[in-house]
Amino acid sequence: MSARPRSMQAELVVDARNAVGESPVWLAAEQALYWVDIEARGLYRWDAGSNHIRCWTTPERPGCIAPHSGGGWVCAMETGLFWLMPGERGNLQSTLCAAVDHARPGMRFNDGRCDRQGRLVVGTMVMDMASAVDAGALYGCQREGKLRKLVDGLVVPNGLAFSPDG
């Protein structure tokens, strides 16, 4: 006798209608979901308790976010990694932590993830995806706020993940 799979149902909890919504991060301590909308240049927060959505405008297209140990977020945007501190009245403090020297003009950061040790790995890409140019790269963020190129020759680094053993 084989076990029947349990049925699952999906429920829409946020109808954000983002242009390019990416990089969802659930913070259990806040019971809140954060994400970015690349083309709208926004950092979003959905509060599960109140069902309220807040948005802060970023200075550049944000590709991905990761919680910062000092509070706020590390955000990979067009010109580098930024530390973002969202404020109460919609203001967003933005500080450049690490600039990137792109392989060519018209590039930005795209996807990124932290491994189990909390090390951030982020990828770059040419903004005109239809051109399929392999100028993108993966970078590791070093403790001293510098970026180290790990791999290059990529078109659109996306869907980063790490194995259970790191």
Secondary structure as UniProt FT lines:
FT   STRAND          21..27
FT   TURN            28..31
FT   STRAND          32..37
FT   TURN            38..41
FT   STRAND          42..47
FT   TURN            48..51
FT   STRAND          52..57
FT   STRAND          64..67
FT   TURN            69..70
FT   STRAND          73..76
FT   STRAND          80..86
FT   TURN            88..89
FT   STRAND          92..99
FT   STRAND          107..114
FT   TURN            116..117
FT   STRAND          120..126
FT   HELIX           129..131
FT   STRAND          136..141
FT   TURN            143..144
FT   STRAND          147..154
FT   TURN            164..165
//
